[in-house]
């Protein structure tokens, strides 16, 4: 800002080196591996876990769902 305002003549930010960012490789589970995990999960948690695996939905979003959002019927008064 000081350089933009003309208070400082030299832009000292040109002397700063940017950090290099290394992208990590992501190795998601295969469909077979997901099925294997779901096979051994408690039946109560299976719908929740399946939705998490297949949609990639974040925790805050999925925690806002109701049980009927996992099943095909919802009671609507």
N, C-alpha and C positions, 0 to 999 in steps of 0.2 A: 504494500500500500504506500509506503514511503517513497518508493521509486515511482509509482504511478502518479503520486501527488507532486513529484518534482522536488521533494525534500532531500532525497538521496540521489546522487548522480549515477551511481553504478548499481546495477541489478545484482545483488549478492546471491540471489537464488540460482544464478547461472553457474555458481561454483559448487552447488550442492549436487552430489550424485544421488540419483534415484535408486532405491532398493530394488534389487532384482527379485522377481517373483517366480518361484518354481511351482508349476502346476503339478499336483500329484495325480497319479493315474488312479482312476476309479474302476474297481472291479466288482460290479454288482453280482448278486447271486444269479445263477442260471435258473430257468424255470424248474428244472429237476431239483435243484437245491432248495428252492422255495417250497415245493411240494413235500420234500423230505422234512423240512422244519415244521410245516403245518401238520404233518402226520403225527408228530410227537407233542404237539401243543395241547393244552387243556381245551376241551371243546367250548368252554365259556369264552376263552380269549381268541378262538380261531377266526371269527368274523372280523374282529378288530385288527388282528395281525395280517390277515389276508388283504384287507383294504389298505393297510400301511405298505405292504409289499408291492401291491400292484398299481397303486396310484402315486406313491411317493408323497402323500399328503403330510403336512407338518403337524407336529404334536398339538399345537394350539388350535388348529382347525379341526382335527379329528376329535379332540376332546369336547368340542362344541356340538358334535352330532348326537342325536338321540338313538336309542336302540332300534326304533323302527326305520331309521335311515339305513341300517345294515340289512334289514329284512325287507321283504316285498310288501308288507302290509303295515299301515299305520292307522291307529284309531283316531279318527277325526270327528269330534263332537259336532 
